[in-house]
């Protein structure tokens, strides 16, 4: 499928109905509560690049490799897959708009490049709020035009620190663990134009992280993060690190992240045929 993944949903979105069925949500809940439950349920979809590795192999780094919201949700319910940043943002954007909220995608800059992360801005009572399930910001966070100490948001495994910059036009995101804080990215609060967002998405189809498996999800209140064959488990008590035997990598991905054996096997085979090996990873 090669449509526009940012296309606003029509009335009676089947993607939203399928999401409600698949995640067991009650569509009769109060409007704001349903929004929060939708965003919270969405975090159960894993961040994973195996799907993108397969799609780029099939279609090349072209618009055809983008996941449509309907595809991402259908494949998750059937095969346990998810997507990477832009596909997840486009899917959540579809769901939030289908719930009747005004919402737009926003872009963020990381240390390794501009426009390399995305999130959502949603308007509640005329006030912009931030949603970013990738960093567990699942309760809409009001964004005020100010420069101050920012917000601290506890999660089950760390704490988030958001600091307004440039009179609220930008927001820095830091994560806090026992060993201190780390800068992660800077959101640009102004909504991204559709073409700008799609161009950033297409550039992401050529990133180096398609040369190794990258998956993360929250399990029992801990963040489980796999890059190459290095596993990190982040919890309130600290961070555990260990290497996964490359021979066991496929079965580990299936058992830990819930991705189907078919998808894991196919993506890892593509990497092996490309001469990629799964050694240690940079996790600083």
N, C-alpha and C positions, 0 to 999 in steps of 0.2 A: 504494500500500500504506500502511495507517495502523495498524500494530501497534505494539507496545512495542519500540523498538530496544535496550532493555536486557534483554530477555528472555533468561535463561540458555540456552545452547545445549543441545539434547538430545544423546543419544549418537550418534556418527557424524555430526557436523555437516557438511552439504554445503558450507557456506560455507568451512570449514577445508579440506576436500578440494579445492575449487575454487581456493583460495589456493595450496595446495601445487602443484597442476598449473600454475597460471598463472605462478608464480614459480620453478618448478623446484626446490622444496625436497625433501629426503630425509626422509620421515616416520620413518625408522628411526634417526635420529641420537639420541645421548643427550639426555635430557629437557631439561637446562639449555641445552645447545648448540642444540637445536631452538628453544627459546624465544628465545634471542639472535638466531638467524638469522631467525626470523619477524619480530621487531621491526626488525631491520636491513633486511629486504626491504620491510617496510611503508613505510619512508621513501621508497621509489621511487614511491609514490602521491603525486601533487602536492597541495599545499594550493591550492585554487582556489575562488573564489566564483561562477563562472559557472553551475555547476549549481544553486546556491542561488538565484541571480537568476531562473533559469528556473522552478524549483519554486515560489518565492514568487509569481511572476507567475501561475502556473497555479492554485495552491491558496490564495493569500493567506498571511499570516504565521500559519499554523495548524499544529497537529500533523501534518496531512497533508503539509506541506512538509519534514518531517524525512526524511532518508535512512535506510532500513534498512541494516544491514550487508550483506545479500545484494544490495541494489540498488547500494550504493557499489562493491562488488567487481565485480559484473557489468558495471556501466557503465565502470569503469576498464579492464577487460580488453577491452571492445568499443570504447570511445571515448576512452580515455586520460585520462578525467576523474578527479577525486578528491573532495574535499569540504573543508569548513571544520572548525574545531576540534572541535565536539561530535560531528559525524558521524564524523570520523576516530577520535576516542576511543571511541565506541560500537562501531565496527567492530573496532578492536584489542582492546577488552575482550572481544568475542565470541570472537575468535581465541585469546586467551590462556586464557580459561575453557575453550574447547573442547580445548585442550592439556592440561587437567586441573589448572590452577593456580587457587588462590584469588586473586581480583583484584576491585578495586572502583574506580569512578571517583572522582576528586577534583576540586575546583574551585580556581580561582586568581583573584586580583584584579589588575587592571592599573590604571595611573594614571587611565584614563578610566572606571573603574567596577568594582564587585565582580562576581564570578562571570562573568568574560568570557574565561576560558581554562579548559581542562580537560586532565587527564592521568590516569595510572593508578597505583594502588598495588597491588603484587603481593607476596604473602607467600612467602618461600623459607626453609625450615627455621624457620618461625615468626617470621621477621624481616621487617618491611615494607621494600619496595624501591620506588623511583620509576622509572617509565618515561614518557618524553615524546618520542615521535618527532618532534613539531613542533620541538623544540629539539635533536634528535639525541642524546637520552639513551636509547640503545638497548641499553646493557648495564645490567641492573638495578642500581640504586644503593641501597645500604643506608641507611636513614634512622634515625639514632640520636637519642634524646632528649637533646640537648646544645646548648649555645651556645658556639661557638668560631669559628675562622677559616673553617670550611666546607670545601668541596671545589672544586677546579679541574679541569675536564674539557676536555681539548683536543679540538677537532673539526678537520676538514680545512680550515676557513676562518676559525675564530675560537677563542675559549676561553670556556667557561662557568664562572661562579663562583656557587656555591650557598652561602648563609649561613643557618644555622638561627637562628630567632628564637622567643621565647616558649617556651623550654625544649623546642624541637623541634616545637612544635605548628604552626609556620609555617616556610616556607623561602623566602627571597628568591632570585630568579634574576637575575643580571647577565650581560651579554655583554661580552667584552673584545676590542677591536680595537687596531690600532696607535695610534689617537688617544685611547685611554683606555677606561674601562668605562661601561656604561649600564645602569641599572636597567630590568628588563623586567616583572617580575610577582612576586607572592607566592603560593606554593602554600599551601593549607590542608590539612594532612596527614590530618585525619580524613576517612574516606570520606563522600562525599555520598549522602544518601538518594536513591532513584530519583526521587521526585517533585521534590525540590530540583534535581536535575540536569536533568530534563526542563523544568522551569519556566525555568531559566537558558538552556537551548537555545532555547525558544520566544521568550524576550526577544531572543536574538541574531538572530532572523529579522526584526527590525525595525531593525537597526543601520544607521547611515549608510553603512557600507562596501558596502552593496548598491547604491550609486549609481555605482560605478565598478568596473572589473575589478581584481582582486587575486589574484596567483598567485605561488607560490614553489616551488622545488625545488632540489636539489643536483645539479649537472652537473659531472663531471670534478673533483670536490673543491671546487667553488666554489658559493656560494649565489647563485642567480639569482632576483631579486625584482622583480616588476612591480607598480606601483601607479599607476592611471590610465594614463598613457603614459610614466611615468618608470621607467627601468630602472636597477637597482643590481646590481652583481656584486661580491660580497664574497669575498676570498681572503686568504691569509696575507700577501700582499704589499701589501694595501690594498683600497680600495673604488673601483670605477669607476662613473661615473654618465653616462647619456646619455638623451636623449629619443627616443622612437619616433614617427615620423611617424604621426599618427592614421589616415591613409589606409592605412598598412601594418600597423596594429595587429592585425587579424585574422590575417593571414598570419604575423606574428611569433609570436603566441600558439600557432598550430598548429605551426610549425617548432621553436620553442624548448621548449614545455612538453608537446608531444605530444597536446594536446587536439584532438579531431576538428574539422574545419572546420564541420560542422553545428552543434555545440554553441557554438563561438566566435561564429559568425555570428548565431545565434539570441539569445545573451545580449547581444551588442553592439547588436543591433537593438532589443531591449527597452529598453536604456539610452538609445539615440538617440530612440526614440519618447517616452520620458519626459523628453526635453529635457536629458539629461545630456551634458556635453562632457568630453573627456579631456585636461585640461591638466596643469600641474605638480602634484606631490604633496608632502605633508609627509613627509619621511623622517628627521626628527631623531631 
